[in-house]
Structures are given as structure tokens and as C-alpha cells.
């Protein structure tokens, strides 16, 4: 089995920020805040977060902050959205710098996007999606402000998106998809509501995502993709069914997607690498306890030591996944 070329991945991530005019940078401009989260979390999992200047990152992030509504945009001059607000909060948590936020105002922005049926809109334009339910619940939990929303309604809305196959969709009646399943299971885990999940039925659907090449796909009849190493594995861990897949085969698949010369991980072997798949590849390896990587919390998508610091100081955290 190939090894993880960790140093190459560190150099790749650090180089991405310097290439502001290449194709990858241009197509990711609108979600640069997410890119910062993917890249910086990867560095932290590799024990290399110290390779970046926190003050420089935070200074740029605060330029993406909207004083009028208190949310974050995906880049300077871009509109605020829950997706980018969660990434900003997660990055600040990585640096242990949540103190730079006006937590009451940011949490008011997030809570204000809850709708009457318990769902969340991503921004002022009103699109609803269980991704946004997860973003809101995760963000408010990190900020210790879950009491600002109607948690029961939020949970009931997520449960209304559950399908007969045990999975979850983006809205009620929406097709089950591994990414949406992570969002729903993660939100239910954070709120202590995993009793709503049929663990065996969902576990079966998720473990069937493993294909002959060892990789995972997001739904039936689709190609494998490294990113599902995170979406599927994290959900299986949260429902205690991760032993239903072949971890060795999945590890080999992820390692085979590395660019061993220049660093980075791609969606499938021999494809172009990007920060998104590099993060989710390393995250998947972390969830499988690959040697040399920090442990990653499956619900909060942050290193376990960061989650422990947020909720328990330096103490070891009890399980966040108890139902």
C-alpha cells in the first residue's frame, strides 16, 4: 500500500493561496471561505497549522464579514450565507480565536434564518436545504447559542426529510444522498436526536456505497469519489456501523488518488487535484485512524482536540453522539 505523502500535501495547500490567477483559484473565488476551511483543517490534521499566519488569515476573514447582517460571505465583496458563516466560525475555532466575533450578533444572524417549519434558509433569498440546517445547528453549537433557535422544530424538519431507504434528502421527498445524510445525521448527533435514525437501515444504504475499487459513491449507480470518504464514513461512525465497510480497500483508494510529485488529492486516480478533495481524502484517512494524523470529530468536522477545547477545555470529551 502507498504511503500518505503528507509533506507534499502541505506544500500543495500552501501553494494554492499564492496562485491567485490560475484556473483553480478563479473557479473557487466565490467560495474561498470554504476553501480556507478545507485547506487549514487539512494542515491541522497533518500537524502543520503553524505553517500559516493566523493574524493574516483572520484579517482577510473579517473583511468578508458583513457588519449590517453579521454573516460572512465566501470572499471579500460577496454576499453572506450560512455555508460561509459556518466555515468562518470553524476556522476561528481552529485558531482558538472565536473571541474576535461578536458572538451574539453572529448567532442572531444564523438564528434569524430559521423558518416557521423548522427548516433554515441559506441566506435572505430563502432557499431551504438540510445542508443549511446542519450549518446553522453546528455553528450555533460551536458558539454555545443553540438556545436561540427552536431545536425541536429543527429536528422535526430534518426527520421529515427521511426516506424509506433510511437516508435523507435535501428537502422532504428529496432523493437520499450521502452528503445530505451527513448533514442530517450530523445535526441530529449534535442535538442528541440520533434515536430518529434507523441505524441498521441507513447503515446498509451507506455501506452499499462502497464499490469494487474500494472507493465510495454518493448514491446508487454513480462513480466513486474521494469526497465520500468523509460524507459516508462520518455518518457510519455516528451511527456505529463503520465496521460494515472494508477500510483497507478504502484507504488504498484514497492513497491512489494522491499526486505523489506535487501533492494534493483528486476525486479519482490520475485526475487533477484540488483543495476540496485533498481535505476530504485526508479527513477520510483520519476517520480510519491512519497513522500520524489528528483525530477528526465526525459531527463537527473539526479536529477532536479543537472540539474538546470548545466544549470541555482541556478535558477529554465524552461522546457527542449519544442518542
Protein Blocks (a to p, Z undefined) as FASTA:
>chain_A
ZZddfklmmmmmmmmmmmmmbmklmmmmmmmmmmmmmmmmmmmmnopmmmpcfklmmmmm
mmmpcfknopacfbehiacdfklmmmmmmmmmmnopmmmpcfklmmmmmmmmpcfkopac
fblnopacfklmmmmmmmmmmnopmmmpcfklmmmmmmmmpcfkopacfbehiacdfklm
mmmmmmmmmnopammpcfklmmmmmmmmpcfkopacfbehiacdfklmmmmmmmmmmnop
mmmpcfklmmmmmmmmpcfkngpadfbehiacdfklmmmmmmmmmmnopghiacddfklo
pafklmmmmmnojaccddfkbZZ
